[in-house]
Amino acid sequence: MDWLVNLIAVIVALASVLAALGHVGYLALLNNAAGKRAGGAPVAQYVKSRWAVAGGTTAASLFAWLLTAGGPTLDVFAIIVAAGSGVVATKALQSTRDRYRTGD
């Protein structure tokens, strides 16, 4: 039974890491595009304000992945931390995408 809890914790942690890194990557692409355009300063300023959220969710999801190396108690804690950081990263990515979505 311990292996099943660990497997679930690892899967949730990996999904959380992917969501957090997706947000970081999107911010990096947005920042790069804003730097190449004249008048991109407002976008660059917005991206600068979002780095703390992206970094925090990435750190939390990596910490949760690290916790999966422990026992079942740490696995449950890892699931909670990973799920929370994954949800926050996903919502932050969606809000950023909705703000700058064009061509729909």
VENZI-V876439 format. One record per residue. RES is the residue in three letters. PSI is psi in radians with two decimals (NA if undefined). Layout:
res={RES | RES}
psi={PSI | PSI}
This chain:
res={MET | ASP | TRP | LEU | VAL | ASN | LEU | ILE | ALA | VAL | ILE | VAL | ALA | LEU | ALA | SER | VAL | LEU | ALA | ALA | LEU | GLY | HIS | VAL | GLY | TYR | LEU | ALA | LEU | LEU | ASN | ASN | ALA | ALA | GLY | LYS | ARG | ALA | GLY | GLY | ALA | PRO | VAL | ALA | GLN | TYR | VAL | LYS | SER | ARG | TRP | ALA | VAL | ALA | GLY | GLY | THR | THR | ALA | ALA | SER | LEU | PHE | ALA | TRP | LEU | LEU | THR | ALA | GLY | GLY | PRO | THR | LEU | ASP | VAL | PHE | ALA | ILE | ILE | VAL | ALA | ALA | GLY | SER | GLY | VAL | VAL | ALA | THR | LYS | ALA | LEU | GLN | SER | THR | ARG | ASP | ARG | TYR | ARG | THR | GLY | ASP}
psi={-0.58 | -0.63 | -0.55 | -0.74 | -0.71 | -0.73 | -0.77 | -0.73 | -0.73 | -0.74 | -0.77 | -0.71 | -0.74 | -0.71 | -0.66 | -0.75 | -0.75 | -0.71 | -0.76 | -0.75 | -0.51 | -0.71 | -0.77 | -0.78 | -0.71 | -0.72 | -0.68 | -0.74 | -0.73 | -0.73 | -0.70 | -0.78 | -0.67 | -0.60 | -0.43 | -0.17 | 2.51 | 2.35 | 0.26 | 0.11 | -0.71 | -0.66 | -0.76 | -0.65 | -0.72 | -0.77 | -0.73 | -0.62 | -0.32 | -0.13 | -0.57 | -0.74 | -0.78 | -0.76 | -0.69 | -0.76 | -0.61 | -0.79 | -0.73 | -0.69 | -0.62 | -0.62 | -0.73 | -0.68 | -0.68 | -0.65 | -0.37 | -0.17 | -0.17 | -2.82 | -2.98 | -0.58 | -0.77 | -0.52 | -0.74 | -0.75 | -0.68 | -0.69 | -0.75 | -0.84 | -0.79 | -0.73 | -0.74 | -0.83 | -0.58 | -0.71 | -0.77 | -0.76 | -0.73 | -0.76 | -0.67 | -0.72 | -0.76 | -0.71 | -0.64 | -0.76 | -0.72 | -0.60 | -0.64 | 0.33 | 2.30 | 2.82 | 0.33 | NA}
